[in-house]
Amino acid sequence: MQKIILIFIMITSLTYAQTIYPEINTQISQGNFSKAQALIENKLADKSLSDKGKYDLRFQIEVMDRIRKDFKRDTEYVLNALKKYYPELNDEMLVAWEKDNSLEMKLIDGEKRYFNNAVPNLFRINKEAKNVKEKVDGVKTDPLETFLKEYIPKVYEAAANNERIVLPVNMKIKYTLTVKPNAVPDGEVIRCWLPYPKETNPRQTGIQLMSVSSKEYTIADDNNLQRTLYLEAIAKKDQPTKFEMELSYTSKAEFVNLFKSKINITFDQTKDVFDEYTKEEFPQIVFSDRIKNLSKQIIGDEKDPLQKLKKIFIWVDENTPWASAREYSTIPNIPEYSLEHKHGDCGIQTLAFMTICRYNGIPAKWQSGWMMHPPEINLHDWCEIYVDGYGWIPVDQSFGIKNYLSEEQKYFYLGGIDAYRLIVNDAFSKPLYPAKVYPRSETIDFQRGEVEWRGGNLYFDKWNYDMDVKYNNN
């Protein structure tokens, strides 16, 4: 049974974005979700359909439902939300923003539906709109950037004496996942996977589990690339169901100054690493024609490996501004999405960076979990690249170039990372342990948790999560 479940999970990670039926795919791509669902249900009635076929088709119905949840805003809502900044706003202006992907919209069953965060994203993506907003609201100080402006030079100084890992921070966290009342019938068992820290990275040590809300739980072996703490609870009528853990750990900053390296920077001298981490990883890391053409545009005639890396980092930073993202499980290929829509959140930016790196022979692998900075605690994705002579070193594409720092320090996140992290994942789209029976709410990443019962998966709208952090040495 467990082997079958694992196969199902692998299938889901590869085929969630499409079906094997062109007529269904056409309806989905045109936004005709009701017609697509009717066609799918007709296929499901076929008794000769394999279990795999049924699983894929049912999940495609779920993906369409997830898209509906992400695109709830109508035209009236968007017009009202933008009136403050554009008193003379009209439909033509909306259409122009839609065409250049500044205002994310989908036609669903013939109606315009805007992404839930389309309005705030407009001011992040469109430079002219951003200027308009700043004229109305003023320029606000970002507390996180204020924190980093003071913090990064300290790491730079501490690492100046050939020390890579510096400035430890001790943290105590309390993580709570709460299933809403009556999301599961009374008396049913709820299965829950909580994000648990990885222990193989020297930046993250001293992990001590202090308490768990259940007497019986399972911590996945650290060989699991997406690490979990698994526990169960019985649903009670009209009551929320809480899953909770408390732990402490030490996190450290790391910095390798690649631009002042005493050794020649190369990426291709460690064959096993090079072969594994410069390959395509379908369906997310794919060397499409768009990626190949973009790579030529970015790299040009550059031959120096380090300068190639720098050019990729700069291009993504300048051409893929951060914006709130729809759920990853609804995006067929994330790097292609970022290039088409010209924006992305931390994971989208990271996968775009990784794909271009791999195509250019720079080994790159996923890393994610949480950003734990005092001004902002949130889900976060970044990556690591393999540099000959140094091994794996961090790159945070989303934190990007810090132009408020000196020329030497502004590329800190290209070879460095701060100590305020919680590493949970060393890869994306890997099986959870114990295996999940139903498709995951998040098919790529694992940060919030996953929940299901014998009746099916519990999607994000059925539960809430909370991360409480205390800094023991601050």
TARARA-V993598 format. One record per residue. N is the residue number from 0. PHI is phi in whole degrees, -180 to 180 (* if undefined). OMEGA is omega in degrees with one decimal (999 if undefined). D_CENTER is the distance of its C-alpha to the mean C-alpha in whole Angstrom. Layout:
# TARARA-V993598
n:N phi:PHI omega:OMEGA d_center:D_CENTER
n:N phi:PHI omega:OMEGA d_center:D_CENTER
This chain:
# TARARA-V993598
n:0 phi:* omega:-178.5 d_center:30
n:1 phi:-62 omega:179.1 d_center:27
n:2 phi:-63 omega:178.8 d_center:27
n:3 phi:-63 omega:-179.7 d_center:27
n:4 phi:-60 omega:-179.8 d_center:24
n:5 phi:-62 omega:177.3 d_center:22
n:6 phi:-63 omega:178.8 d_center:23
n:7 phi:-59 omega:-179.2 d_center:22
n:8 phi:-63 omega:178.8 d_center:19
n:9 phi:-63 omega:178.6 d_center:19
n:10 phi:-60 omega:-178.1 d_center:20
n:11 phi:-59 omega:-176.3 d_center:18
n:12 phi:-67 omega:-176.7 d_center:15
n:13 phi:-99 omega:-168.4 d_center:17
n:14 phi:-124 omega:-175.3 d_center:19
n:15 phi:-64 omega:-170.4 d_center:17
n:16 phi:-88 omega:-176.0 d_center:17
n:17 phi:-161 omega:175.0 d_center:21
n:18 phi:-117 omega:177.7 d_center:24
n:19 phi:-90 omega:-175.6 d_center:27
n:20 phi:-109 omega:-177.3 d_center:29
n:21 phi:-57 omega:-177.3 d_center:29
n:22 phi:-66 omega:176.3 d_center:31
n:23 phi:-73 omega:-179.9 d_center:28
n:24 phi:-61 omega:178.6 d_center:25
n:25 phi:-62 omega:-179.9 d_center:28
n:26 phi:-65 omega:178.4 d_center:28
n:27 phi:-64 omega:-177.9 d_center:24
n:28 phi:-64 omega:178.4 d_center:23
n:29 phi:-87 omega:179.7 d_center:26
n:30 phi:82 omega:179.1 d_center:25
n:31 phi:-87 omega:-172.0 d_center:27
n:32 phi:-67 omega:-179.1 d_center:26
n:33 phi:-66 omega:177.2 d_center:29
n:34 phi:-66 omega:178.9 d_center:31
n:35 phi:-62 omega:-179.6 d_center:28
n:36 phi:-64 omega:178.0 d_center:28
n:37 phi:-63 omega:177.7 d_center:32
n:38 phi:-65 omega:179.3 d_center:32
n:39 phi:-64 omega:-179.5 d_center:29
n:40 phi:-63 omega:175.6 d_center:31
n:41 phi:-66 omega:177.0 d_center:34
n:42 phi:-66 omega:-179.1 d_center:33
n:43 phi:-65 omega:179.1 d_center:32
n:44 phi:-76 omega:179.8 d_center:36
n:45 phi:-74 omega:-176.0 d_center:37
n:46 phi:-68 omega:-179.9 d_center:38
n:47 phi:-85 omega:-178.4 d_center:38
n:48 phi:-67 omega:-178.6 d_center:34
n:49 phi:-71 omega:176.7 d_center:32
n:50 phi:-60 omega:177.7 d_center:30
n:51 phi:-60 omega:179.7 d_center:27
n:52 phi:-61 omega:178.0 d_center:28
n:53 phi:-64 omega:-178.7 d_center:28
n:54 phi:-60 omega:-179.1 d_center:25
n:55 phi:-63 omega:-177.6 d_center:23
n:56 phi:-68 omega:178.0 d_center:25
n:57 phi:-64 omega:179.7 d_center:24
n:58 phi:-69 omega:177.9 d_center:20
n:59 phi:-65 omega:174.0 d_center:21
n:60 phi:-62 omega:-180.0 d_center:23
n:61 phi:-65 omega:178.9 d_center:20
n:62 phi:-62 omega:178.0 d_center:17
n:63 phi:-63 omega:177.1 d_center:20
n:64 phi:-65 omega:177.3 d_center:20
n:65 phi:-64 omega:178.3 d_center:16
n:66 phi:-64 omega:176.7 d_center:17
n:67 phi:-57 omega:179.4 d_center:20
n:68 phi:-66 omega:-179.5 d_center:18
n:69 phi:-81 omega:-176.7 d_center:16
n:70 phi:-124 omega:-176.2 d_center:19
n:71 phi:-101 omega:-173.8 d_center:21
n:72 phi:-80 omega:176.0 d_center:23
n:73 phi:-103 omega:-176.2 d_center:26
n:74 phi:-62 omega:-179.9 d_center:28
n:75 phi:-60 omega:179.0 d_center:30
n:76 phi:-62 omega:-177.6 d_center:27
n:77 phi:-64 omega:179.1 d_center:26
n:78 phi:-60 omega:-179.6 d_center:30
n:79 phi:-67 omega:-178.2 d_center:30
n:80 phi:-69 omega:-176.6 d_center:27
n:81 phi:-99 omega:-176.4 d_center:28
n:82 phi:-58 omega:-178.6 d_center:32
n:83 phi:-58 omega:-174.7 d_center:32
n:84 phi:-99 omega:-178.9 d_center:31
n:85 phi:-133 omega:-178.0 d_center:32
n:86 phi:-59 omega:-179.0 d_center:36
n:87 phi:-100 omega:-176.7 d_center:37
n:88 phi:-59 omega:177.9 d_center:33
n:89 phi:-139 omega:-176.5 d_center:34
n:90 phi:-63 omega:-179.3 d_center:33
n:91 phi:-63 omega:178.3 d_center:33
n:92 phi:-66 omega:177.9 d_center:31
n:93 phi:-61 omega:-178.7 d_center:28
n:94 phi:-62 omega:179.3 d_center:29
n:95 phi:-63 omega:178.2 d_center:28
n:96 phi:-67 omega:178.0 d_center:25
n:97 phi:-64 omega:-177.2 d_center:24
n:98 phi:-66 omega:179.6 d_center:25
n:99 phi:-93 omega:175.4 d_center:23
n:100 phi:66 omega:173.3 d_center:20
n:101 phi:-75 omega:-178.5 d_center:20
n:102 phi:-122 omega:-170.3 d_center:21
n:103 phi:-76 omega:-175.1 d_center:18
n:104 phi:-143 omega:173.1 d_center:21
n:105 phi:-134 omega:169.4 d_center:21
n:106 phi:-86 omega:178.8 d_center:25
n:107 phi:-122 omega:-177.1 d_center:25
n:108 phi:52 omega:174.0 d_center:28
n:109 phi:84 omega:-179.4 d_center:30
n:110 phi:-113 omega:174.1 d_center:29
n:111 phi:-72 omega:176.1 d_center:26
n:112 phi:-128 omega:-177.6 d_center:23
n:113 phi:-97 omega:175.2 d_center:21
n:114 phi:-56 omega:-175.4 d_center:17
n:115 phi:-53 omega:-179.7 d_center:18
n:116 phi:-106 omega:-177.5 d_center:16
n:117 phi:-62 omega:-177.3 d_center:18
n:118 phi:-68 omega:177.1 d_center:21
n:119 phi:-61 omega:178.6 d_center:19
n:120 phi:-67 omega:178.8 d_center:17
n:121 phi:-54 omega:-177.3 d_center:20
n:122 phi:-79 omega:175.1 d_center:21
n:123 phi:-91 omega:-172.0 d_center:18
n:124 phi:-91 omega:-173.6 d_center:18
n:125 phi:-92 omega:-174.6 d_center:22
n:126 phi:-65 omega:179.1 d_center:24
n:127 phi:-65 omega:178.4 d_center:27
n:128 phi:-64 omega:178.0 d_center:26
n:129 phi:-61 omega:179.1 d_center:24
n:130 phi:-64 omega:178.2 d_center:28
n:131 phi:-62 omega:-179.2 d_center:29
n:132 phi:-63 omega:-179.2 d_center:27
n:133 phi:-67 omega:177.0 d_center:28
n:134 phi:-68 omega:-178.8 d_center:32
n:135 phi:-83 omega:-173.5 d_center:32
n:136 phi:-96 omega:-172.8 d_center:30
n:137 phi:85 omega:179.7 d_center:30
n:138 phi:-90 omega:-177.6 d_center:28
n:139 phi:-98 omega:178.2 d_center:26
n:140 phi:-77 omega:177.3 d_center:25
n:141 phi:-90 omega:-178.0 d_center:22
n:142 phi:-59 omega:179.7 d_center:22
n:143 phi:-66 omega:179.9 d_center:19
n:144 phi:-66 omega:175.4 d_center:21
n:145 phi:-62 omega:177.8 d_center:24
n:146 phi:-63 omega:-176.9 d_center:23
n:147 phi:-69 omega:179.3 d_center:22
n:148 phi:-60 omega:177.3 d_center:25
n:149 phi:-87 omega:-172.8 d_center:27
n:150 phi:-77 omega:-173.5 d_center:25
n:151 phi:-57 omega:177.6 d_center:24
n:152 phi:-59 omega:177.5 d_center:28
n:153 phi:-67 omega:177.4 d_center:28
n:154 phi:-66 omega:-179.9 d_center:26
n:155 phi:-57 omega:-179.9 d_center:27
n:156 phi:-69 omega:-178.2 d_center:31
n:157 phi:-65 omega:-178.1 d_center:30
n:158 phi:-90 omega:-175.1 d_center:29
n:159 phi:-67 omega:-177.1 d_center:32
n:160 phi:-96 omega:178.1 d_center:34
n:161 phi:62 omega:172.7 d_center:32
n:162 phi:-98 omega:-177.5 d_center:30
n:163 phi:-87 omega:-172.4 d_center:26
n:164 phi:-112 omega:-168.4 d_center:25
n:165 phi:-142 omega:170.7 d_center:26
n:166 phi:50 omega:-179.9 d_center:27
n:167 phi:-65 omega:175.8 d_center:25
n:168 phi:-127 omega:179.0 d_center:24
n:169 phi:-94 omega:-177.7 d_center:25
n:170 phi:-128 omega:172.8 d_center:23
n:171 phi:-121 omega:-177.8 d_center:24
n:172 phi:-122 omega:172.6 d_center:21
n:173 phi:-126 omega:-177.1 d_center:22
n:174 phi:-110 omega:-177.0 d_center:19
n:175 phi:-129 omega:172.6 d_center:20
n:176 phi:-117 omega:-174.8 d_center:19
n:177 phi:-120 omega:175.9 d_center:22
n:178 phi:-80 omega:-175.8 d_center:22
n:179 phi:-66 omega:179.6 d_center:24
n:180 phi:-56 omega:174.8 d_center:28
n:181 phi:66 omega:171.7 d_center:29
n:182 phi:-68 omega:177.7 d_center:26
n:183 phi:-130 omega:-178.7 d_center:28
n:184 phi:-59 omega:179.1 d_center:31
n:185 phi:-53 omega:175.6 d_center:34
n:186 phi:89 omega:-179.1 d_center:34
n:187 phi:-83 omega:178.0 d_center:31
n:188 phi:-82 omega:174.8 d_center:29
n:189 phi:-104 omega:178.0 d_center:25
n:190 phi:-100 omega:-174.0 d_center:23
n:191 phi:-138 omega:174.8 d_center:20
n:192 phi:-118 omega:177.5 d_center:18
n:193 phi:-102 omega:178.1 d_center:16
n:194 phi:-71 omega:-176.9 d_center:14
n:195 phi:-125 omega:-173.2 d_center:17
n:196 phi:-66 omega:170.9 d_center:17
n:197 phi:-74 omega:-176.6 d_center:17
n:198 phi:-118 omega:-174.7 d_center:21
n:199 phi:-94 omega:-178.7 d_center:21
n:200 phi:-97 omega:-177.4 d_center:20
n:201 phi:-64 omega:176.8 d_center:23
n:202 phi:-77 omega:-173.9 d_center:21
n:203 phi:-132 omega:-172.6 d_center:20
n:204 phi:-136 omega:172.5 d_center:24
n:205 phi:63 omega:-178.6 d_center:26
n:206 phi:-72 omega:180.0 d_center:24
n:207 phi:-130 omega:176.5 d_center:26
n:208 phi:-79 omega:-173.5 d_center:26
n:209 phi:-101 omega:179.0 d_center:28
n:210 phi:-161 omega:176.7 d_center:28
n:211 phi:-137 omega:-175.8 d_center:26
n:212 phi:-71 omega:178.1 d_center:27
n:213 phi:-121 omega:177.9 d_center:29
n:214 phi:-69 omega:-179.1 d_center:31
n:215 phi:-111 omega:179.2 d_center:30
n:216 phi:-156 omega:-179.7 d_center:26
n:217 phi:-132 omega:174.2 d_center:25
n:218 phi:-98 omega:-179.9 d_center:23
n:219 phi:-63 omega:175.2 d_center:21
n:220 phi:-55 omega:-175.9 d_center:23
n:221 phi:-68 omega:174.7 d_center:21
n:222 phi:-69 omega:175.9 d_center:21
n:223 phi:-68 omega:-174.4 d_center:18
n:224 phi:-74 omega:169.9 d_center:15
n:225 phi:-122 omega:-165.4 d_center:13
n:226 phi:-94 omega:-173.1 d_center:15
n:227 phi:-134 omega:161.6 d_center:17
n:228 phi:-116 omega:-174.8 d_center:20
n:229 phi:-105 omega:176.0 d_center:21
n:230 phi:-154 omega:-177.8 d_center:24
n:231 phi:-130 omega:175.9 d_center:26
n:232 phi:-154 omega:179.8 d_center:28
n:233 phi:-97 omega:177.8 d_center:30
n:234 phi:-70 omega:176.7 d_center:30
n:235 phi:-121 omega:-176.4 d_center:33
n:236 phi:-53 omega:175.3 d_center:34
n:237 phi:65 omega:-178.8 d_center:33
n:238 phi:-123 omega:173.1 d_center:31
n:239 phi:-71 omega:176.3 d_center:27
n:240 phi:-113 omega:-176.3 d_center:26
n:241 phi:-105 omega:171.3 d_center:25
n:242 phi:-118 omega:-170.7 d_center:23
n:243 phi:-145 omega:172.2 d_center:23
n:244 phi:-144 omega:174.0 d_center:23
n:245 phi:-126 omega:177.9 d_center:24
n:246 phi:-153 omega:175.5 d_center:23
n:247 phi:-128 omega:178.1 d_center:24
n:248 phi:-163 omega:176.7 d_center:23
n:249 phi:-115 omega:178.0 d_center:23
n:250 phi:-118 omega:-176.0 d_center:21
n:251 phi:-129 omega:174.1 d_center:22
n:252 phi:-80 omega:175.3 d_center:21
n:253 phi:-139 omega:177.9 d_center:22
n:254 phi:-150 omega:171.7 d_center:23
n:255 phi:-120 omega:-179.2 d_center:25
n:256 phi:-82 omega:-176.5 d_center:26
n:257 phi:-63 omega:-174.9 d_center:26
n:258 phi:-84 omega:173.3 d_center:28
n:259 phi:-124 omega:-177.3 d_center:31
n:260 phi:-69 omega:177.4 d_center:31
n:261 phi:-84 omega:177.7 d_center:34
n:262 phi:-117 omega:178.3 d_center:33
n:263 phi:-70 omega:-175.8 d_center:33
n:264 phi:-79 omega:174.2 d_center:29
n:265 phi:-136 omega:-177.5 d_center:28
n:266 phi:-128 omega:-168.4 d_center:25
n:267 phi:-121 omega:-176.1 d_center:27
n:268 phi:-92 omega:179.8 d_center:30
n:269 phi:-109 omega:-164.5 d_center:28
n:270 phi:-60 omega:-175.6 d_center:29
n:271 phi:-64 omega:177.4 d_center:27
n:272 phi:-67 omega:-178.8 d_center:23
n:273 phi:-59 omega:-177.8 d_center:24
n:274 phi:-63 omega:-175.7 d_center:25
n:275 phi:-75 omega:-169.2 d_center:22
n:276 phi:-107 omega:168.8 d_center:19
n:277 phi:-118 omega:-179.2 d_center:20
n:278 phi:-94 omega:174.1 d_center:20
n:279 phi:-70 omega:179.5 d_center:18
n:280 phi:-138 omega:-174.6 d_center:16
n:281 phi:-60 omega:4.7 d_center:16
n:282 phi:-98 omega:-173.3 d_center:15
n:283 phi:-93 omega:-179.5 d_center:12
n:284 phi:-104 omega:-174.5 d_center:14
n:285 phi:-131 omega:-179.8 d_center:17
n:286 phi:-86 omega:-178.5 d_center:20
n:287 phi:-74 omega:176.8 d_center:21
n:288 phi:-61 omega:179.6 d_center:24
n:289 phi:-63 omega:178.7 d_center:22
n:290 phi:-65 omega:-179.2 d_center:20
n:291 phi:-63 omega:-179.5 d_center:23
n:292 phi:-68 omega:178.0 d_center:25
n:293 phi:-63 omega:179.9 d_center:22
n:294 phi:-59 omega:177.6 d_center:23
n:295 phi:-62 omega:179.4 d_center:26
n:296 phi:-65 omega:-177.1 d_center:26
n:297 phi:-74 omega:-171.3 d_center:24
n:298 phi:-82 omega:-178.0 d_center:26
n:299 phi:60 omega:-179.0 d_center:29
n:300 phi:-97 omega:-176.7 d_center:32
n:301 phi:-62 omega:179.4 d_center:30
n:302 phi:-110 omega:-176.6 d_center:31
n:303 phi:-71 omega:-176.6 d_center:30
n:304 phi:-58 omega:-178.7 d_center:27
n:305 phi:-67 omega:179.3 d_center:26
n:306 phi:-69 omega:173.9 d_center:27
n:307 phi:-61 omega:179.1 d_center:25
n:308 phi:-59 omega:-179.0 d_center:22
n:309 phi:-62 omega:179.8 d_center:22
n:310 phi:-62 omega:178.9 d_center:23
n:311 phi:-65 omega:-179.4 d_center:19
n:312 phi:-60 omega:-179.3 d_center:18
n:313 phi:-66 omega:-176.5 d_center:20
n:314 phi:-62 omega:-179.4 d_center:20
n:315 phi:-64 omega:180.0 d_center:16
n:316 phi:-61 omega:-174.6 d_center:16
n:317 phi:-85 omega:-171.9 d_center:19
n:318 phi:-114 omega:178.3 d_center:18
n:319 phi:-129 omega:-178.8 d_center:15
n:320 phi:-62 omega:179.8 d_center:15
n:321 phi:-68 omega:173.1 d_center:12
n:322 phi:-152 omega:178.3 d_center:12
n:323 phi:-58 omega:-172.5 d_center:11
n:324 phi:-117 omega:170.3 d_center:9
n:325 phi:-69 omega:-177.9 d_center:10
n:326 phi:-63 omega:-176.5 d_center:9
n:327 phi:-61 omega:-177.5 d_center:7
n:328 phi:-65 omega:-179.4 d_center:10
n:329 phi:-101 omega:-177.3 d_center:12
n:330 phi:-110 omega:-176.2 d_center:12
n:331 phi:-59 omega:179.3 d_center:14
n:332 phi:-139 omega:-170.1 d_center:13
n:333 phi:-68 omega:177.0 d_center:10
n:334 phi:-60 omega:177.9 d_center:12
n:335 phi:-64 omega:177.1 d_center:15
n:336 phi:-61 omega:-177.6 d_center:13
n:337 phi:-65 omega:-179.0 d_center:12
n:338 phi:-74 omega:179.1 d_center:16
n:339 phi:-72 omega:-175.0 d_center:18
n:340 phi:-94 omega:175.1 d_center:16
n:341 phi:60 omega:173.6 d_center:16
n:342 phi:-166 omega:177.2 d_center:13
n:343 phi:174 omega:174.5 d_center:10
n:344 phi:-85 omega:-172.6 d_center:7
n:345 phi:-60 omega:-179.3 d_center:6
n:346 phi:-70 omega:178.6 d_center:3
n:347 phi:-66 omega:176.9 d_center:6
n:348 phi:-61 omega:-178.1 d_center:9
n:349 phi:-65 omega:-179.5 d_center:8
n:350 phi:-68 omega:174.7 d_center:9
n:351 phi:-64 omega:178.0 d_center:12
n:352 phi:-60 omega:-178.7 d_center:13
n:353 phi:-61 omega:-177.6 d_center:13
n:354 phi:-65 omega:179.6 d_center:15
n:355 phi:-67 omega:176.4 d_center:17
n:356 phi:-61 omega:-177.7 d_center:18
n:357 phi:-60 omega:179.5 d_center:18
n:358 phi:-62 omega:-179.6 d_center:21
n:359 phi:-96 omega:174.0 d_center:23
n:360 phi:78 omega:176.9 d_center:23
n:361 phi:-108 omega:-178.0 d_center:21
n:362 phi:-60 omega:-178.7 d_center:19
n:363 phi:-142 omega:176.6 d_center:16
n:364 phi:-138 omega:-176.3 d_center:13
n:365 phi:-72 omega:169.1 d_center:10
n:366 phi:-148 omega:-178.5 d_center:10
n:367 phi:-161 omega:179.7 d_center:8
n:368 phi:163 omega:-178.4 d_center:9
n:369 phi:-137 omega:165.3 d_center:10
n:370 phi:-95 omega:-167.9 d_center:12
n:371 phi:-118 omega:-177.7 d_center:16
n:372 phi:-68 omega:-179.9 d_center:18
n:373 phi:-52 omega:178.9 d_center:21
n:374 phi:-75 omega:-176.9 d_center:20
n:375 phi:-156 omega:176.5 d_center:17
n:376 phi:-113 omega:-174.1 d_center:15
n:377 phi:-163 omega:170.5 d_center:11
n:378 phi:-61 omega:179.7 d_center:8
n:379 phi:-158 omega:178.6 d_center:7
n:380 phi:-126 omega:174.2 d_center:5
n:381 phi:-151 omega:179.8 d_center:9
n:382 phi:-154 omega:172.8 d_center:11
n:383 phi:-131 omega:173.3 d_center:15
n:384 phi:-118 omega:-179.1 d_center:17
n:385 phi:-103 omega:179.7 d_center:21
n:386 phi:-114 omega:-179.5 d_center:24
n:387 phi:-57 omega:-179.2 d_center:27
n:388 phi:93 omega:178.5 d_center:29
n:389 phi:-115 omega:-174.2 d_center:26
n:390 phi:84 omega:-178.1 d_center:24
n:391 phi:-77 omega:176.7 d_center:20
n:392 phi:-131 omega:-173.9 d_center:19
n:393 phi:-80 omega:171.1 d_center:16
n:394 phi:-139 omega:176.3 d_center:15
n:395 phi:-112 omega:-176.9 d_center:12
n:396 phi:-63 omega:-177.8 d_center:12
n:397 phi:-67 omega:177.4 d_center:11
n:398 phi:-73 omega:164.5 d_center:14
n:399 phi:62 omega:-177.2 d_center:16
n:400 phi:-86 omega:-180.0 d_center:20
n:401 phi:-99 omega:-174.7 d_center:22
n:402 phi:-68 omega:177.4 d_center:25
n:403 phi:-81 omega:177.6 d_center:26
n:404 phi:-99 omega:179.8 d_center:27
n:405 phi:-66 omega:179.9 d_center:29
n:406 phi:-57 omega:-179.5 d_center:29
n:407 phi:-70 omega:-171.3 d_center:29
n:408 phi:-99 omega:-171.9 d_center:26
n:409 phi:-71 omega:175.5 d_center:24
n:410 phi:-98 omega:-177.6 d_center:22
n:411 phi:-53 omega:-174.5 d_center:21
n:412 phi:-81 omega:169.6 d_center:18
n:413 phi:-102 omega:-176.1 d_center:19
n:414 phi:116 omega:-179.9 d_center:20
n:415 phi:-144 omega:176.8 d_center:19
n:416 phi:-158 omega:179.9 d_center:17
n:417 phi:-80 omega:-175.5 d_center:18
n:418 phi:-83 omega:-173.2 d_center:19
n:419 phi:-91 omega:-177.2 d_center:17
n:420 phi:-139 omega:167.8 d_center:15
n:421 phi:-130 omega:-178.2 d_center:14
n:422 phi:-87 omega:179.0 d_center:13
n:423 phi:-114 omega:-172.1 d_center:12
n:424 phi:-126 omega:173.3 d_center:11
n:425 phi:-114 omega:177.0 d_center:12
n:426 phi:-168 omega:176.7 d_center:11
n:427 phi:-115 omega:175.7 d_center:9
n:428 phi:55 omega:176.6 d_center:11
n:429 phi:-107 omega:-178.3 d_center:14
n:430 phi:-62 omega:173.1 d_center:16
n:431 phi:-89 omega:178.1 d_center:16
n:432 phi:-127 omega:-7.9 d_center:20
n:433 phi:-63 omega:-174.8 d_center:22
n:434 phi:-64 omega:174.8 d_center:21
n:435 phi:-84 omega:178.7 d_center:20
n:436 phi:-82 omega:-175.5 d_center:22
n:437 phi:-103 omega:179.4 d_center:21
n:438 phi:-56 omega:-179.3 d_center:17
n:439 phi:-73 omega:171.6 d_center:14
n:440 phi:-67 omega:176.8 d_center:13
n:441 phi:-117 omega:-174.5 d_center:9
n:442 phi:-83 omega:-177.0 d_center:10
n:443 phi:-103 omega:-173.0 d_center:7
n:444 phi:-99 omega:173.7 d_center:6
n:445 phi:-149 omega:-177.9 d_center:8
n:446 phi:-138 omega:-176.6 d_center:9
n:447 phi:-82 omega:-175.2 d_center:11
n:448 phi:124 omega:175.4 d_center:13
n:449 phi:-142 omega:-177.1 d_center:15
n:450 phi:-143 omega:174.0 d_center:18
n:451 phi:-154 omega:170.9 d_center:21
n:452 phi:-140 omega:-173.5 d_center:25
n:453 phi:-66 omega:178.5 d_center:27
n:454 phi:-88 omega:178.1 d_center:27
n:455 phi:144 omega:177.1 d_center:24
n:456 phi:-73 omega:171.9 d_center:20
n:457 phi:-103 omega:-178.3 d_center:19
n:458 phi:-76 omega:-172.1 d_center:17
n:459 phi:-60 omega:-179.9 d_center:15
n:460 phi:-75 omega:-179.1 d_center:18
n:461 phi:-99 omega:-179.4 d_center:20
n:462 phi:-155 omega:179.1 d_center:19
n:463 phi:-123 omega:178.2 d_center:18
n:464 phi:-138 omega:-178.8 d_center:16
n:465 phi:-149 omega:176.4 d_center:18
n:466 phi:-116 omega:176.2 d_center:17
n:467 phi:-107 omega:-174.8 d_center:20
n:468 phi:-125 omega:171.7 d_center:21
n:469 phi:-123 omega:-177.6 d_center:24
n:470 phi:-103 omega:-170.9 d_center:25
n:471 phi:-77 omega:-177.9 d_center:28
n:472 phi:-119 omega:-179.9 d_center:29
n:473 phi:-113 omega:999 d_center:29
